Amino acid sequence: MVKLHDKGIYLVNGTEIVEANQDASAILAARTGVAASREAAAAGTMAYNILKDHNTSGSMDKLKIKFDKLTSHDITFVGIIQTARASGLEKFPIPYVLTNCHNSLCAVGGTINEDDHMFGLTCAKKYGGVYVPPHQAVIHQFAREMLAGGGRMILGSDSHTRYGALGTMAMGEGGPELVKQLLSQTYDINMPEVVAIYLKGTPAKGVGPQDVALAIIGAVFANGYVKNKVMEFVGPGVDALSADFRIGIDVMTTETTCLSSIWKTDDKIKEFYEIHGRSEEYKELNPAAVTYYDGCVEVDLSAVRPMIAMPFHPSNVYTIEELNANLMDILDDVEKKALVSLDGAVEYSLKDKVRNGRLYVDQGIIAGCAGGGFENICDAADILEGKSIGPDEFTLSVYPASMPIYMELVRNGAAAKIMQTGAIMKTAFCGPCFGAGDTPSNNGFSIRHSTRNFPNREGSKLQSGQIASVALMDARSIAATAANKGYLTPATDLDLEYTGAKYFFDKTIYENRVFDSHGVADPSVEIKFGPNIKDWPQMSALTDNLILKVVSEIHDPVTTTDELIPSGETSSYRSNPLGLAEFTLSRKDPEYVGRAKAVQNAEKARTAGERPEDVLPEIIPVINAVKKDFPDASWKNTGIGSTIFAVKPGDGSAREQAASCQKVLGGWANIANEYATKRYRSNLINWGMLPFLIPSGMLPFKNGDYLFVPDIKKAVENKVSGIDAYVVSQDGMVPFTLGIGELTDDERSIILKGCLINYNRV
């Protein structure tokens, strides 16, 4: 089904794979008559050429990228614009689209969700942006329909910003990276490696894009095969896939931890742009005749079967056939893994979902940027036609990804087919993907065509003793399961001919409802602030030395951003930095906030010229021990802050608040064996936090310990890679070394000044 090549490959004429070994040059010369160098062949990727067109550095090793367009949704754009305003924003220099698809329901926190929406509308008017009201479209569908363009680059503040199937290189990053673009600065990265995703064959009837995506994720996530790399989709199998099918695979590439994605384009993508009235945006993209890739994931589409990603990660994949054949063993394994993911906070069971030897599901959801596409829902409607989902526990909800899609489903009858089964059609909303919609009952098991199934992504609360869980599946197999009234069923079990309805896009919905400034700013507009919208608190510059208290220690193999700052109803408070910070690590380490605040109070006393010892007496022996070996250390040159240790933090969402919440609570650093994603590490840096590293298996400190990092300011300034640090104990100072990884000069300046706002503030 999926094969990983253990070395780089050459792709000849877009179809033939040649292993990059000692015989490669001779083989290539025989095939093409040209002995291309590896360096020249690497410049033949589609990714290389798009990055080259957007690079401003003059060096293809150290890129400084300027994007064509930006996009955010309503739990990120307030913080981004507030940061940019504090840094001197006067107008949006490039198109910036503000969608409202996360806090759409305005159901939690009184007026604060709609207050954020009005903030967005007035900012779009004042600074010259585009505002998409709630329920009109999820962020990524609007971008596909109205923003994508061949050879273009889009930066979004949502991790699933992926439009590669349409020939657009898109990246999801934390808010500060969008702030840089709003201030006409650049996105700075080393030239990424590019991995070929070589597709061949044709999917079997009943196999959908989520099945292919999950098969790939299962093969590459744990080993980091494509981590921080660009996935480039090539090969003859691409031709067999519709535009919607490609989009459905592409959006899930985020779950591999890749940097971005790009696909070769053809007449099917040209037709997509024509349908949406934007034929001028189509550009044919292909790799060069001889192209070198740093790796290759070979996917036989004809061998892919309906897949299921069991709790609690998209990489925990099985074929549905395999699960059904080994049901109790696999469920037992999931329950054991849950002990790690849930820290034993609640009792968790799936084996009690087995009825008469079959797995019974409580809920099905087809939704959002992954599941809410036209073809997914039409195929689901074909499966469900004339069926009933039954009057028992099982429920089914379907969320089209945009109002134009919804309108066409009504016009062609697909919506009626779904609704007559007892299923519910709902408006465009991202809630089921991040824990703010369709929460099952306690111990409920939900199957969803959405993007993630991390703990709490279905809305349960461990701290309240509540637990439900999500498995990811394709819309077709969800519909097949619904047709069997909740008993898990792969769509390939059905003998069915799909109607293959044609899509007609009606843009009048957007013309009638979306505000588009067409890039014209109106400085006279007053921004509308609700009472929950707060400015970022002031943040201090890095001091000469640091005393850090370890206030949380997490040993899970991977820590998601959902665990660092939970999603769901907490999203309503993301316009209030201090209010949101109260939820930091609340589902993983409920004591974290209190510990961090105690340390922060000492730092507040220090910066006010008072004695930190008076508010945090436990620091007295710490500073005394430090002064024995470092007599020049004093409260004038030594800051006090908190840090957390996690093995591999930052998988999942692009949300900057995973870092900023720690910062506003006095966090100065993270310490990790590695960072799960570039975007989380970037978030730390942009909020002035040190992204420290220690080798795996070496943990010289424990939760509650104090650490001393002397001359940290000089170390950052002088680009020191190995930084001296000490565990301060009753027995004295125990030395160890912290790594910090590669930092650009701008990143060093941001850390030295305390955060991106300070860096930009005149």
Residue, then its C-alpha position, 0 to 999 in steps of 0.5 A: m500500500v505504502k512504501l518508503h524509500d530509504k534514500g533519495i530518488y530521481l524522477v524521470n519524466g514524472t513517471e519513472i523512479v531511479e534510486a539515487n545510488q552509484d549507478a544513478s548517473a549511468i541510468l539517467a544518462a541512458r534514459t535521458g541522454v543527460a547526466a544531470s547533477r544532483e544539485a541541478a536535478a533538485a532545482g527541478t522540483m515544483a517546490y523549489n521553483i515556487l519558493k525561488d519565485h517568492n524568496t527575497s534573500g538572494s540565497m536558496d539555502k537561507l530563504k526569506i519568503k514573502f507570501d501572496k495572501l494571508t488568511s486567519h479565522d476567529i480564534t486567531f485573527v484578534g491576537i494577530i491584529q492586536t500584535a500587529r497594531a502594537s507593532g505599528l500596523e497601518k494597513f494590510p499590505i497584501p490580501y488578508v482574509l478573516t473568516n469566522c468558522h471556529n467560534s461561529l455558534c456564539a454559544v459560550g461566554g456571552t457576547i464575546n464571540e460576536d464581539d470578536h467577529m465585529f472586531g474582525l469586520t471593522c479591522a477589515k474595513k480599517y486596514g483593507g481586508v476581507y471579512v467572511p461572516p459566520h456559517q458562510a465557509v470554513i477557512h480552507q474551503f473559502a481559500r480554495e474557492m476564492l484565494a488559491g492560485g497556481g504558483r502562489m503562496i498563502l500563509g495561514s494561522d491555522s495548521h491545515t492551511r494546505y492548498g497544494a492540490l490547486g498548485t498553491m504552496a500554503m503553510g500554517e503557522g502561528g500568528p506572529e509569522l502572519v504579523k511579520q508579513l503584515l509588517s512587510q517582513t519575511y518568513d525565514i527558513n532554510m531551504p527545506e528538503v522535498v519528498a516525492i509522494y509518488l502515486k500509482g494505480t486507481p482507488a477502489k470503489g468506496v475508497g476515499p481521500q481520507d483513506v489514502a491520507l491516513a495510509i500515508i500518515g500511518a507510514v510517515f508520522a512516527n519515523g519523521y520521514v517528512k517532518n518539516k519537509v515539503m511533500e510533492f505529489v507526482g506520478p501517474g496516479v495523480d491523473a486518476l484523482s478528481a480535484d476534490f479527491r486530491i484536496g481531501i488528501d492534501v489537507m491531511t498532510t499537516e498530520t504528517t508534520c510536513l512543512s507544506s505540500i504541492w501537487k502537479t496540476d492538469d486539466k482537472i485542476k484547470e476545470f476547478y478554477e473554471i468552475h469557480g470563475r477564476s480560470e486565470e489563476y490556473k497554472e500548469l505545474n510539473p517536475a522537471a524531466v529529471t528531478y531529484y527528491d530527498g526521499c520518496v513515499e510510493v503509494d499504490l492507490s489500488a491497494v488502499r483499503p478503507m482506513i480508520a485512525m483509532p484514538f488518540h492520533p491520526s497515525n494510529v491507523y488500521t484498515i477497517e477490515e483489519l480492525n473488524a478481524n482483530l477487534m478485541d486485540i486492537l481495542d485492548d491495545v488502544e485502551k493501553k495507549a489511552l493510559v498514556s494519553l489520558d494519564g489515568a485521569v479517567e476510566y476509558s474503555l472501548k471493548d464495551k462498544v462491541r455488540n454481537g461481535r461487531l463494533y458499535v459507534d455512537q456518532g458519525i460526523i462528516a465536516g469541515c475542511a477535510g470531510g465537507g467537500f462536495e464529492n464526499i457528501c454526494d457519495a455519502a448521500d448515494i450510500l444513504e439513499g433510502k436508508s435510516i440511521g435508526p432511532d438508537e444512540f447513533t447520530l449523524s451530522v453533515y457539515p458542508a464546507s461552504m454555503p455554495i457547496y450547501m446550496e448545490l447539495v440542496r439543488n441536486g437533491a443530495a441534502a434531501k437524501i441525507m436528511q430523510t435518513g434522520a441525519i442532520m445537515k448543518t452549516a459550515f463550522c469547524g467545531p467538530c474538529f477542535g472540540a466545540g461541536d457535537t460532543p458525544s455522551n460520556n464514554g461515547f465513540s465518534i467516527r469523523h471525517s475531520t482532521r484530528n482525533f487528539p484527546n478532547r478534540e470531541g469536547s470532553k473534559l478530563q478534569s470533569g471526569q468526562i471522556a469520549s473519543v474520536a476515530l477518523m474515517d472517510a465520509r463513505s465508510i461513515a455513511a456505510t456505518a450510518a446505513n448499518k445503524g452504527y455498526l462499523t462498516p467499510a464502504t467497499d462492502l457495498d455494491l453501489e454505483y455512485t452518481g458522480a454529480k457535477y458541481f456548479f459554483d454559485k458565487t452570488i452568496y459571497e457577493n451578497r454577504v462577504f465584505d471585500s475592501h479590494g485592498v482599500a483601507d479606510p483609516s477613519v473606521e473605528i475598531k469595535f472592541g468588546p470587553n473581552i478583547k485585551d491588549w497583550p501585557q508588557m513583556s521584559a527583555l532577556t536578562d543577563n542571567l536566568i533563574l528558571k523553575v521547572v513547573s511542569e514535566i511531561h513524559d508523553p512521547v508527543t505533547t499536542t498543542d491541545e494539551l498545552i492550551p485546550s481547544g473547545e470552549t476555551s477558544s472563546y477567550r483567545s482575545n484575552p491573553l491573561g484570561l486564556a492563560e488561566f487554561t494553560l495545561s489545564r487538562k494535562d497538568p492542572e497545577y501548572v498555572g498556580r506554580a507559574k504564577a507564583v514564580q511570576n510574582a517574584e519576577k514582578a517584584r524584581t522588575a518593580g525594584e522590590r525583593p523577590e524573596d518577600v513574595l517567594p521565600e523558597i528562592i532565598p536558598v537558590i540565589n544564595a547558592v548561585k552567588k557562591d559560584f557567581p558572585d556578580a549575579s544579582w536581582k538587577n541582572t538575573g531574571i526569574g521565570s518558569t519553564i516546562f519540560a516535554v519530550k516532544p511538544g507542539d504537535g498539531s495546531a498552529r495556535e500561537q497561544a500554546a506558547s503565548c499563554q506560557k509567556v504571559l504567565g512568566g515562562w521564559a523557556n521550554i526544554a525538550n528532546e525535540y520539537a514536534t513541529k517548526r511552527y511550535r518552535s517558531n511560536l516560542i521564539n516569537w514570544g521571546m521564549l528560549p527553545f532549549l534542547i537536551p539529549s533524549g534519556m538525559l534529564p538532570f532535573k525534576n519538576g519543582d527544581y530551580l535551574f540557573v543559566p548564567d550569561i544567557k544573554k551573551a550566549v544568544e548574542n554570540k550564537v553559542s550552541g551549547i549553553d551552560a546551565y546548573v541545577v540548583s540544589q541543597d548540595g550546590m550547583v550541578p552542571f549540565t548543557l542546554g542546546i538551542g538549535e539554529l536561530t536566525d539573526d532576527e530570531r535572536s533579536i526577538i528573544l533578546k528583546g523579549c518578544l516580537i512586539n518589542y522587536n518591532r516597537v519603535 
